[in-house]
Amino acid sequence: MTSVSGWDVRWKTLDEPRMRLFCVPHAGGGASAYRSWAPLLAPDIEVVAIRLPGRELRFGETPYTSADDLVPELVRAVSPLLDRPHAWFGHSMGAIIAFESCRWIRRAGLGAPVRLLVSGRSAPHLPPRGPFVREAPTPELTRWLRETGGTPPELLDDPELFEALLPMLRADMTVAETYRYRPEPPLDCPVSVFGGSDDDHATAGEMRRWSRHTTAECRVRLYEGGHFFIHEMTEQILPVIGEDLLEVSGGAGPAGR
């Protein structure tokens, strides 16, 4: 495992990657969510998982509560890795952070991303869908997390561990629930959108409206499952992600298995 800043985690480092794929976690998630991705993508795509403050090896750091504060620090931290063609992926809260990172990179003139891939999040200009739980009583928040999925049951069933992670969870929920879109010209890179057919947090129609945020193609694909369909369909989705990435990197051939 290597890192240039503490924000990035690479379990498989490539000497000459064709492309880097930056992967941003969902609310409450960590870089470890993407540990299995590298072997399932083409061998010359380097997966860079983003490790946000307040979790895993950064547990002692204060988590961010605003995308406006988080994104500039994230981009500055990973800027040494933007020397290659790069794409960004994010699920749920991570989709918004990935989107805003692409826009920040463009404003900073650091090299435009070649593709944005988002999952489980309605288009950024749409108002966030409730219920809002960042200030909910702990029993209510726990029940909501259990119903939504994505949080390991062993964490929810361990009161001491859950209490320790609660500040990070509430901070992430605040990032997701208080995000407000500011108009800018659409991105020039294509956008890939992935959604769950039974996701109450982002409907198919809301995800199709990501097309507003690119001058290029916007592909929307639906898979069986709820909000965290991506954890259940990883082996089906990653080859598709690989094909989308190879297309914009000038490569050919299927993603690795």
MARBAZA-588045 format. One record per residue: residue number from 1; x, y, z of N, C-alpha, C in turn. Coordinates in Angstrom, 3 decimals. Layout:
BEGIN
REC/k/n_xx/n_yy/n_zz/ca_xx/ca_yy/ca_zz/c_xx/c_yy/c_zz
REC/NUM/X/Y/Z/X/Y/Z/X/Y/Z
...
END
This chain:
BEGIN
REC/k/n_xx/n_yy/n_zz/ca_xx/ca_yy/ca_zz/c_xx/c_yy/c_zz
REC/1/0.849/-1.197/0.000/0.000/0.000/0.000/0.876/1.236/0.000
REC/2/0.608/2.178/-0.908/1.377/3.404/-0.981/0.445/4.607/-0.967
REC/3/1.012/5.775/-0.601/0.242/7.015/-0.547/1.200/8.185/-0.674
REC/4/0.794/9.213/-1.403/1.625/10.405/-1.516/1.226/11.464/-0.502
REC/5/0.043/11.326/0.087/-0.449/12.412/0.932/-1.237/11.972/2.159
REC/6/-1.601/10.698/2.230/-2.525/10.238/3.261/-3.962/10.247/2.780
REC/7/-4.259/11.071/1.773/-5.597/11.104/1.194/-5.806/9.982/0.201
REC/8/-4.724/9.503/-0.403/-4.814/8.497/-1.451/-4.260/7.171/-0.965
REC/9/-4.857/6.075/-1.431/-4.389/4.732/-1.092/-4.312/3.934/-2.388
REC/10/-3.140/3.353/-2.641/-2.957/2.487/-3.807/-2.404/1.153/-3.319
REC/11/-3.215/0.112/-3.402/-2.763/-1.212/-2.994/-1.916/-1.867/-4.075
REC/12/-2.072/-1.390/-5.310/-1.288/-1.890/-6.432/-0.755/-0.684/-7.198
REC/13/0.538/-0.425/-7.076/1.147/0.734/-7.725/1.751/0.326/-9.062
REC/14/1.450/1.087/-10.100/1.950/0.802/-11.443/3.030/1.811/-11.820
REC/15/4.073/1.336/-12.493/5.153/2.222/-12.927/4.692/3.167/-14.030
REC/16/3.941/2.653/-14.972/3.493/3.442/-16.117/1.997/3.203/-16.366
REC/17/1.136/3.674/-15.474/-0.297/3.441/-15.689/-0.818/4.177/-16.900
REC/18/-1.703/3.518/-17.633/-2.384/4.185/-18.747/-3.304/5.275/-18.210
REC/19/-3.878/4.992/-17.031/-4.851/5.903/-16.445/-4.935/5.653/-14.949
REC/20/-5.327/6.687/-14.211/-5.631/6.529/-12.784/-7.125/6.767/-12.575
REC/21/-7.713/5.900/-11.768/-9.121/6.023/-11.406/-9.202/6.372/-9.933
REC/22/-9.624/7.605/-9.626/-9.792/8.048/-8.247/-11.186/7.651/-7.781
REC/23/-11.266/6.969/-6.636/-12.526/6.417/-6.137/-12.856/7.015/-4.779
REC/24/-13.990/7.699/-4.690/-14.395/8.397/-3.472/-15.495/7.602/-2.770
REC/25/-15.386/7.385/-1.469/-16.361/6.536/-0.768/-17.686/7.242/-0.483
REC/26/-18.680/6.443/-0.146/-19.969/6.946/0.305/-19.855/7.443/1.740
REC/27/-20.894/8.078/2.228/-20.909/8.562/3.608/-20.658/7.405/4.573
REC/28/-19.698/7.589/5.452/-19.345/6.546/6.408/-18.377/5.519/5.873
REC/29/-18.055/5.599/4.588/-17.187/4.608/3.967/-15.722/5.012/4.004
REC/30/-14.870/4.053/3.658/-13.437/4.291/3.645/-12.806/3.820/2.358
REC/31/-11.496/4.022/2.279/-10.760/3.607/1.080/-10.832/2.103/0.872
REC/32/-10.986/1.351/1.957/-10.995/-0.111/1.852/-12.146/-0.626/0.990
REC/33/-13.178/0.203/0.778/-14.303/-0.219/-0.063/-13.848/-0.530/-1.481
REC/34/-12.708/0.021/-1.888/-12.230/-0.144/-3.259/-10.997/-1.041/-3.359
REC/35/-10.698/-1.738/-2.302/-9.484/-2.570/-2.299/-9.546/-3.669/-3.351
REC/36/-10.721/-4.205/-3.608/-10.845/-5.335/-4.542/-10.953/-4.894/-5.994
REC/37/-10.983/-3.597/-6.265/-11.250/-3.138/-7.621/-10.090/-3.358/-8.585
REC/38/-8.857/-3.120/-8.133/-7.708/-3.170/-9.046/-7.609/-4.494/-9.805
REC/39/-7.762/-5.659/-9.140/-7.646/-6.921/-9.889/-8.746/-7.127/-10.919
REC/40/-9.864/-6.397/-10.805/-10.994/-6.587/-11.705/-11.014/-5.587/-12.854
REC/41/-10.047/-4.668/-12.864/-9.937/-3.720/-13.961/-8.722/-4.068/-14.815
REC/42/-8.599/-3.406/-15.957/-7.466/-3.666/-16.835/-6.160/-3.450/-16.064
REC/43/-5.123/-4.223/-16.356/-3.895/-4.172/-15.555/-3.160/-2.852/-15.614
REC/44/-3.458/-1.978/-16.608/-2.759/-0.698/-16.670/-3.612/0.464/-16.173
REC/45/-4.724/0.167/-15.484/-5.513/1.187/-14.803/-5.175/1.136/-13.315
REC/46/-4.658/2.222/-12.792/-4.259/2.271/-11.383/-5.407/2.843/-10.555
REC/47/-5.891/2.061/-9.599/-6.989/2.482/-8.728/-6.413/3.275/-7.554
REC/48/-6.902/4.492/-7.389/-6.486/5.357/-6.284/-7.711/5.585/-5.401
REC/49/-7.772/4.881/-4.286/-8.891/5.036/-3.358/-8.657/6.256/-2.477
REC/50/-9.699/7.033/-2.253/-9.595/8.232/-1.434/-9.933/7.900/0.017
REC/51/-9.023/8.271/0.908/-9.247/8.069/2.348/-9.485/9.440/2.986
REC/52/-10.723/9.677/3.354/-11.099/10.951/3.950/-10.746/10.986/5.440
REC/53/-10.567/12.170/6.020/-10.276/12.268/7.458/-11.399/11.671/8.298
REC/54/-11.024/11.138/9.467/-12.008/10.647/10.424/-12.282/9.171/10.369
REC/55/-11.531/8.412/9.541/-11.773/6.973/9.402/-10.465/6.253/9.115
REC/56/-10.505/4.934/9.361/-9.364/4.055/9.080/-8.105/4.658/9.693
REC/57/-7.023/4.765/8.934/-5.767/5.285/9.498/-5.822/6.777/9.802
REC/58/-6.896/7.447/9.386/-7.064/8.881/9.666/-8.159/9.104/10.712
REC/59/-8.384/8.090/11.549/-9.463/8.139/12.524/-9.334/9.337/13.468
REC/60/-8.110/9.692/13.832/-7.898/10.777/14.785/-8.065/12.167/14.214
REC/61/-8.245/12.284/12.911/-8.394/13.592/12.280/-9.868/14.011/12.258
REC/62/-10.090/15.304/12.279/-11.451/15.830/12.279/-12.076/15.690/10.898
REC/63/-13.221/15.046/10.794/-13.858/14.901/9.475/-14.445/16.216/8.989
REC/64/-14.533/16.346/7.699/-15.127/17.537/7.102/-16.648/17.457/7.173
REC/65/-17.281/18.634/7.241/-18.740/18.709/7.241/-19.265/19.492/6.041
REC/66/-18.366/19.881/5.136/-18.765/20.671/3.982/-17.961/20.263/2.762
REC/67/-18.656/20.039/1.652/-17.961/19.727/0.411/-17.114/20.902/-0.050
REC/68/-17.553/22.128/0.244/-16.794/23.313/-0.152/-15.418/23.340/0.496
REC/69/-15.312/22.830/1.714/-14.019/22.793/2.410/-13.218/21.548/2.039
REC/70/-13.912/20.447/1.841/-13.250/19.172/1.588/-12.581/19.115/0.218
REC/71/-13.303/19.508/-0.812/-12.826/19.293/-2.189/-11.504/19.979/-2.493
REC/72/-11.306/21.256/-2.136/-10.014/21.877/-2.442/-8.839/21.163/-1.784
REC/73/-9.014/20.730/-0.546/-7.931/20.031/0.145/-7.651/18.682/-0.492
REC/74/-8.701/17.992/-0.898/-8.535/16.706/-1.569/-7.764/16.871/-2.871
REC/75/-8.171/17.816/-3.694/-7.513/18.001/-4.989/-6.061/18.405/-4.813
REC/76/-5.795/19.298/-3.862/-4.408/19.692/-3.632/-3.572/18.500/-3.192
REC/77/-4.156/17.641/-2.370/-3.407/16.502/-1.847/-3.046/15.496/-2.931
REC/78/-3.943/15.274/-3.878/-3.692/14.253/-4.899/-3.130/14.837/-6.194
REC/79/-2.895/16.149/-6.234/-2.441/16.782/-7.477/-1.178/16.149/-8.069
REC/80/-0.223/15.611/-7.250/0.929/14.954/-7.875/0.554/13.732/-8.723
REC/81/-0.631/13.172/-8.487/-1.059/11.986/-9.223/-1.879/12.323/-10.460
REC/82/-2.044/13.618/-10.745/-2.822/14.033/-11.900/-1.962/14.183/-13.151
REC/83/-0.752/13.607/-13.109/0.162/13.705/-14.248/-0.160/12.678/-15.335
REC/84/-1.137/11.850/-15.089/-1.589/10.847/-16.055/-3.051/11.106/-16.394
REC/85/-3.538/10.582/-17.518/-4.988/10.650/-17.735/-5.708/10.086/-16.508
REC/86/-6.748/10.748/-16.085/-7.412/10.327/-14.842/-8.916/10.462/-14.966
REC/87/-9.602/9.582/-14.240/-11.052/9.590/-14.162/-11.427/9.531/-12.680
REC/88/-12.679/9.910/-12.387/-13.140/9.938/-10.998/-14.434/9.155/-10.871
REC/89/-14.497/8.343/-9.801/-15.705/7.584/-9.479/-16.123/7.916/-8.057
REC/90/-17.433/8.002/-7.833/-17.930/8.192/-6.472/-19.326/7.627/-6.334
REC/91/-19.604/7.066/-5.165/-20.937/6.530/-4.879/-21.614/7.401/-3.830
REC/92/-22.868/7.802/-4.089/-23.684/8.557/-3.153/-22.976/9.869/-2.798
REC/93/-22.627/10.102/-1.533/-21.852/11.300/-1.189/-20.603/11.402/-2.038
REC/94/-19.969/10.274/-2.295/-18.749/10.264/-3.094/-18.964/10.773/-4.501
REC/95/-20.177/10.601/-5.049/-20.465/11.086/-6.393/-20.371/12.608/-6.446
REC/96/-20.889/13.253/-5.409/-20.838/14.717/-5.361/-19.395/15.196/-5.193
REC/97/-18.636/14.519/-4.341/-17.237/14.911/-4.147/-16.441/14.701/-5.431
REC/98/-16.690/13.598/-6.133/-15.995/13.346/-7.395/-16.358/14.410/-8.432
REC/99/-17.630/14.739/-8.527/-18.089/15.763/-9.471/-17.451/17.105/-9.182
REC/100/-17.485/17.518/-7.923/-16.918/18.815/-7.571/-15.389/18.806/-7.708
REC/101/-14.757/17.666/-7.494/-13.308/17.570/-7.693/-12.968/17.779/-9.164
REC/102/-13.753/17.188/-10.049/-13.529/17.388/-11.488/-13.665/18.869/-11.855
REC/103/-14.642/19.525/-11.276/-14.823/20.944/-11.580/-13.687/21.778/-10.983
REC/104/-13.232/21.422/-9.790/-12.123/22.150/-9.162/-10.843/21.963/-9.978
REC/105/-10.598/20.748/-10.417/-9.418/20.459/-11.239/-9.446/21.303/-12.514
REC/106/-10.604/21.409/-13.131/-10.731/22.240/-14.338/-10.429/23.701/-14.034
REC/107/-10.978/24.232/-12.953/-10.733/25.633/-12.609/-9.268/25.889/-12.313
REC/108/-8.621/24.900/-11.713/-7.216/25.051/-11.336/-6.263/24.776/-12.496
REC/109/-6.798/24.321/-13.625/-5.954/24.035/-14.776/-5.003/22.876/-14.557
REC/110/-5.451/21.862/-13.821/-4.583/20.735/-13.471/-4.685/19.563/-14.443
REC/111/-5.455/19.730/-15.503/-5.619/18.616/-16.450/-7.005/18.024/-16.325
REC/112/-7.800/18.186/-17.347/-9.200/17.775/-17.269/-9.332/16.267/-17.142
REC/113/-10.227/15.780/-16.293/-10.509/14.343/-16.229/-11.035/13.844/-17.569
REC/114/-10.768/12.579/-17.864/-11.235/12.009/-19.129/-12.623/11.383/-18.993
REC/115/-13.058/11.099/-17.771/-14.414/10.590/-17.559/-14.782/10.760/-16.093
REC/116/-16.050/11.053/-15.848/-16.626/11.059/-14.513/-17.599/9.900/-14.426
REC/117/-17.480/9.107/-13.352/-18.383/7.983/-13.128/-19.047/8.179/-11.776
REC/118/-20.375/8.154/-11.752/-21.114/8.397/-10.518/-22.126/7.280/-10.303
REC/119/-22.464/7.068/-9.048/-23.329/5.950/-8.676/-24.205/6.342/-7.500
REC/120/-25.486/5.969/-7.565/-26.370/6.121/-6.418/-26.601/7.547/-5.969
REC/121/-26.581/8.502/-6.922/-26.806/9.911/-6.551/-27.522/10.625/-7.687
REC/122/-28.574/11.326/-7.356/-29.281/12.115/-8.360/-28.387/13.244/-8.853
REC/123/-28.745/13.824/-9.981/-27.939/14.888/-10.571/-27.729/16.019/-9.567
REC/124/-26.570/16.634/-9.579/-26.210/17.581/-8.507/-27.078/18.823/-8.432
REC/125/-27.714/19.228/-9.524/-28.538/20.436/-9.475/-29.905/20.175/-8.856
REC/126/-30.250/18.909/-8.653/-31.530/18.572/-8.026/-31.423/18.678/-6.513
REC/127/-32.496/19.068/-5.837/-32.444/19.147/-4.373/-32.231/17.768/-3.770
REC/128/-31.469/17.686/-2.670/-31.219/16.382/-2.059/-32.508/15.746/-1.567
REC/129/-32.558/14.448/-1.667/-33.744/13.702/-1.269/-33.609/13.278/0.195
REC/130/-34.654/13.537/0.996/-34.653/13.128/2.393/-34.936/11.641/2.528
REC/131/-35.062/11.157/3.768/-35.051/11.939/4.997/-33.638/12.380/5.381
REC/132/-33.562/13.513/6.074/-32.275/14.016/6.525/-32.015/13.504/7.947
REC/133/-30.851/12.910/8.121/-30.608/12.186/9.376/-29.366/12.667/10.115
REC/134/-28.730/13.723/9.636/-27.466/14.130/10.259/-27.624/14.515/11.728
REC/135/-28.820/14.998/12.112/-29.047/15.389/13.508/-30.056/14.468/14.195
REC/136/-30.347/13.335/13.572/-31.330/12.414/14.147/-30.794/11.795/15.430
REC/137/-31.664/11.469/16.378/-31.216/10.738/17.571/-30.516/9.452/17.160
REC/138/-29.571/9.033/17.954/-28.747/7.877/17.586/-29.573/6.633/17.259
REC/139/-30.608/6.275/18.042/-31.392/5.081/17.676/-32.039/5.210/16.290
REC/140/-32.519/6.418/15.964/-33.147/6.628/14.660/-32.114/6.534/13.545
REC/141/-30.935/7.121/13.768/-29.867/7.046/12.768/-29.431/5.609/12.559
REC/142/-29.301/4.861/13.650/-28.905/3.459/13.547/-29.922/2.665/12.738
REC/143/-31.192/2.899/13.015/-32.259/2.194/12.284/-32.215/2.555/10.800
REC/144/-31.993/3.828/10.496/-31.925/4.259/9.103/-30.741/3.618/8.379
REC/145/-29.602/3.564/9.024/-28.421/2.945/8.427/-28.647/1.462/8.179
REC/146/-29.317/0.815/9.122/-29.580/-0.620/8.964/-30.534/-0.879/7.793
REC/147/-31.539/-0.027/7.652/-32.504/-0.204/6.576/-31.901/0.126/5.217
REC/148/-31.030/1.115/5.175/-30.448/1.543/3.908/-29.407/0.565/3.412
REC/149/-28.697/-0.073/4.344/-27.612/-0.974/3.980/-26.331/-0.186/3.776
REC/150/-25.256/-0.905/3.478/-23.978/-0.250/3.257/-23.110/-0.146/4.481
REC/151/-23.713/-0.249/5.678/-22.957/-0.212/6.925/-22.885/-1.622/7.481
REC/152/-21.697/-2.145/7.749/-21.583/-3.519/8.253/-22.424/-3.733/9.510
REC/153/-23.225/-4.796/9.563/-24.050/-5.053/10.753/-23.235/-5.154/12.034
REC/154/-22.017/-5.696/11.934/-21.200/-5.828/13.144/-20.853/-4.471/13.738
REC/155/-20.781/-3.441/12.911/-20.533/-2.089/13.419/-21.779/-1.566/14.130
REC/156/-22.942/-1.770/13.516/-24.183/-1.288/14.106/-24.523/-2.034/15.383
REC/157/-24.068/-3.276/15.501/-24.392/-4.102/16.663/-23.393/-3.924/17.807
REC/158/-22.360/-3.118/17.596/-21.345/-2.883/18.624/-21.482/-1.444/19.113
REC/159/-22.192/-1.222/20.225/-22.470/0.148/20.684/-21.207/0.984/20.882
REC/160/-20.162/0.386/21.424/-18.937/1.143/21.687/-18.262/1.583/20.386
REC/161/-18.176/0.656/19.431/-17.564/0.982/18.148/-18.405/1.998/17.386
REC/162/-19.713/1.791/17.406/-20.592/2.715/16.691/-20.495/4.118/17.283
REC/163/-20.423/4.213/18.585/-20.304/5.521/19.249/-19.013/6.215/18.844
REC/164/-17.940/5.438/18.684/-16.653/6.018/18.285/-16.695/6.565/16.865
REC/165/-17.469/5.907/15.994/-17.544/6.323/14.594/-18.657/7.326/14.318
REC/166/-19.480/7.583/15.326/-20.647/8.447/15.127/-20.284/9.855/14.654
REC/167/-19.245/10.508/15.203/-18.907/11.859/14.696/-18.582/11.860/13.210
REC/168/-17.866/10.846/12.745/-17.543/10.755/11.323/-18.798/10.537/10.487
REC/169/-19.681/9.653/10.953/-20.915/9.384/10.222/-21.775/10.637/10.111
REC/170/-21.926/11.355/11.214/-22.739/12.570/11.179/-22.093/13.642/10.303
REC/171/-20.770/13.734/10.348/-20.076/14.706/9.503/-20.305/14.399/8.022
REC/172/-20.188/13.123/7.649/-20.412/12.736/6.253/-21.856/13.009/5.830
REC/173/-22.789/12.693/6.722/-24.184/12.977/6.408/-24.402/14.474/6.199
REC/174/-23.692/15.291/6.958/-23.803/16.742/6.803/-23.265/17.181/5.446
REC/175/-22.129/16.599/5.029/-21.597/16.899/3.698/-22.645/16.595/2.633
REC/176/-23.246/15.424/2.724/-24.204/14.982/1.706/-25.493/15.791/1.733
REC/177/-25.986/16.096/2.923/-27.305/16.707/3.047/-27.289/18.227/2.879
REC/178/-26.145/18.877/3.086/-26.080/20.331/2.981/-25.450/20.795/1.673
REC/179/-25.055/19.855/0.816/-24.457/20.234/-0.469/-25.442/21.051/-1.303
REC/180/-24.930/22.131/-1.879/-25.740/22.941/-2.781/-24.948/23.212/-4.057
REC/181/-25.552/22.893/-5.162/-24.927/23.052/-6.473/-24.814/24.525/-6.846
REC/182/-23.669/24.893/-7.421/-23.470/26.229/-7.971/-23.254/26.098/-9.478
REC/183/-24.018/26.815/-10.273/-23.924/26.654/-11.733/-22.528/26.978/-12.269
REC/184/-22.082/26.147/-13.179/-20.849/26.325/-13.936/-21.089/25.691/-15.302
REC/185/-20.246/26.000/-16.290/-20.378/25.294/-17.571/-20.245/23.789/-17.358
REC/186/-20.927/22.986/-18.147/-20.826/21.527/-17.999/-19.416/21.043/-18.281
REC/187/-19.107/19.877/-17.755/-17.821/19.248/-18.011/-17.727/18.839/-19.469
REC/188/-16.502/18.746/-19.976/-16.290/18.303/-21.354/-16.122/16.793/-21.460
REC/189/-15.895/16.129/-20.328/-15.670/14.685/-20.366/-17.003/13.935/-20.336
REC/190/-17.061/12.718/-20.880/-18.277/11.909/-20.776/-18.544/11.496/-19.334
REC/191/-19.785/11.180/-19.062/-20.220/10.789/-17.715/-20.883/9.421/-17.787
REC/192/-20.496/8.552/-16.877/-21.140/7.247/-16.713/-21.923/7.262/-15.403
REC/193/-23.182/6.888/-15.471/-24.065/6.920/-14.305/-24.565/5.508/-14.035
REC/194/-24.450/5.075/-12.777/-24.884/3.738/-12.369/-25.916/3.879/-11.255
REC/195/-26.979/3.087/-11.339/-28.016/3.188/-10.327/-28.656/1.857/-10.012
REC/196/-29.299/1.820/-8.845/-30.049/0.647/-8.433/-31.510/0.807/-8.806
REC/197/-32.109/-0.238/-9.337/-33.495/-0.158/-9.804/-34.472/0.131/-8.671
REC/198/-34.102/-0.219/-7.437/-34.992/-0.009/-6.299/-34.434/1.018/-5.322
REC/199/-33.593/1.924/-5.806/-32.972/2.929/-4.948/-33.945/4.069/-4.694
REC/200/-34.385/4.225/-3.442/-35.301/5.301/-3.089/-34.604/6.651/-3.003
REC/201/-33.278/6.651/-2.974/-32.521/7.895/-2.804/-32.175/8.555/-4.129
REC/202/-32.258/7.820/-5.220/-31.941/8.367/-6.535/-32.692/7.555/-7.587
REC/203/-33.753/8.127/-8.125/-34.557/7.408/-9.112/-33.857/7.429/-10.473
REC/204/-34.336/6.576/-11.369/-33.750/6.514/-12.706/-33.862/7.864/-13.412
REC/205/-35.008/8.520/-13.269/-35.188/9.821/-13.896/-34.236/10.865/-13.350
REC/206/-34.017/10.838/-12.046/-33.100/11.803/-11.436/-31.658/11.550/-11.860
REC/207/-31.295/10.306/-12.050/-29.933/10.009/-12.479/-29.703/10.364/-13.947
REC/208/-30.741/10.239/-14.771/-30.594/10.611/-16.179/-30.302/12.100/-16.336
REC/209/-30.651/12.874/-15.360/-30.454/14.318/-15.466/-29.001/14.730/-15.231
REC/210/-28.133/13.756/-14.989/-26.697/14.040/-15.016/-26.272/14.501/-16.408
REC/211/-27.055/14.205/-17.427/-26.691/14.591/-18.793/-26.530/16.103/-18.926
REC/212/-27.146/16.831/-18.043/-27.039/18.300/-18.060/-25.610/18.762/-17.767
REC/213/-24.811/17.920/-17.158/-23.509/18.345/-16.633/-22.335/17.905/-17.489
REC/214/-22.604/17.561/-18.735/-21.528/17.229/-19.660/-21.916/17.667/-21.073
REC/215/-20.909/18.092/-21.819/-21.127/18.374/-23.233/-20.929/17.117/-24.073
REC/216/-20.472/16.061/-23.446/-20.210/14.792/-24.123/-21.337/13.806/-23.807
REC/217/-21.075/12.535/-24.031/-22.089/11.501/-23.813/-22.318/11.246/-22.323
REC/218/-23.570/10.961/-21.986/-23.917/10.547/-20.627/-24.615/9.193/-20.714
REC/219/-23.973/8.157/-20.178/-24.529/6.811/-20.197/-25.120/6.484/-18.831
REC/220/-26.363/6.043/-18.830/-27.032/5.672/-17.581/-27.332/4.184/-17.624
REC/221/-26.900/3.463/-16.601/-27.126/2.018/-16.526/-27.743/1.691/-15.173
REC/222/-28.762/0.836/-15.193/-29.446/0.427/-13.972/-29.177/-1.042/-13.688
REC/223/-29.050/-1.348/-12.405/-28.811/-2.716/-11.951/-29.814/-3.051/-10.854
REC/224/-30.070/-4.315/-10.678/-30.995/-4.735/-9.624/-30.410/-4.387/-8.259
REC/225/-31.269/-3.872/-7.381/-30.824/-3.598/-6.027/-31.225/-2.216/-5.556
REC/226/-30.941/-1.972/-4.280/-31.262/-0.698/-3.659/-30.104/0.281/-3.727
REC/227/-29.994/1.118/-2.692/-29.004/2.196/-2.719/-27.579/1.670/-2.791
REC/228/-27.321/0.549/-2.155/-25.963/-0.003/-2.159/-25.856/-1.216/-3.082
REC/229/-26.563/-1.126/-4.199/-26.482/-2.176/-5.211/-25.044/-2.426/-5.647
REC/230/-24.218/-1.406/-5.566/-22.861/-1.520/-6.102/-22.040/-2.555/-5.353
REC/231/-22.334/-2.752/-4.057/-21.603/-3.768/-3.291/-22.012/-5.176/-3.716
REC/232/-23.258/-5.324/-4.131/-23.773/-6.637/-4.514/-23.469/-6.980/-5.975
REC/233/-23.220/-5.962/-6.794/-23.057/-6.159/-8.238/-21.650/-5.798/-8.710
REC/234/-20.687/-5.801/-7.811/-19.346/-5.342/-8.161/-18.774/-6.080/-9.364
REC/235/-18.883/-7.389/-9.371/-18.274/-8.163/-10.454/-18.979/-7.938/-11.789
REC/236/-20.233/-7.507/-11.766/-20.935/-7.194/-13.000/-20.629/-5.765/-13.462
REC/237/-20.444/-4.852/-12.522/-20.273/-3.438/-12.862/-18.844/-3.112/-13.267
REC/238/-17.865/-3.704/-12.618/-16.474/-3.318/-12.880/-16.029/-3.564/-14.317
REC/239/-16.403/-4.674/-14.955/-16.033/-4.796/-16.370/-16.600/-3.673/-17.227
REC/240/-17.795/-3.195/-16.896/-18.405/-2.092/-17.637/-17.622/-0.805/-17.392
REC/241/-17.252/-0.572/-16.140/-16.425/0.597/-15.822/-15.106/0.519/-16.585
REC/242/-14.508/-0.660/-16.612/-13.253/-0.836/-17.324/-13.374/-0.516/-18.796
REC/243/-14.462/-0.951/-19.412/-14.675/-0.677/-20.836/-14.842/0.820/-21.085
REC/244/-15.579/1.501/-20.198/-15.753/2.949/-20.344/-14.421/3.679/-20.209
REC/245/-13.578/3.210/-19.306/-12.287/3.860/-19.095/-11.342/3.617/-20.260
REC/246/-11.301/2.387/-20.740/-10.419/2.092/-21.859/-10.834/2.849/-23.118
REC/247/-12.120/3.088/-23.259/-12.626/3.820/-24.424/-12.059/5.231/-24.478
REC/248/-12.015/5.907/-23.319/-11.534/7.293/-23.315/-10.024/7.386/-23.181
REC/249/-9.361/6.256/-22.882/-7.906/6.287/-22.762/-7.219/5.820/-24.052
REC/250/-8.030/5.508/-25.065/-7.453/5.061/-26.321/-7.098/3.598/-26.317
REC/251/-7.552/2.867/-25.275/-7.235/1.443/-25.188/-8.276/0.611/-25.892
REC/252/-8.018/-0.672/-25.913/-8.951/-1.609/-26.515/-8.930/-2.867/-25.718
REC/253/-9.987/-3.649/-25.844/-10.023/-4.933/-25.154/-10.810/-4.854/-23.879
REC/254/-11.234/-5.967/-23.336/-12.083/-6.002/-22.151/-11.318/-5.696/-20.890
REC/255/-12.041/-5.340/-19.859/-11.422/-5.184/-18.553/-10.946/-6.518/-18.050
REC/256/-9.964/-6.449/-17.157/-9.437/-7.686/-16.598/-10.438/-8.364/-15.715
REC/257/-10.307/-9.664/-15.582/-11.198/-10.420/-14.691/-10.407/-10.865/-13.464
END
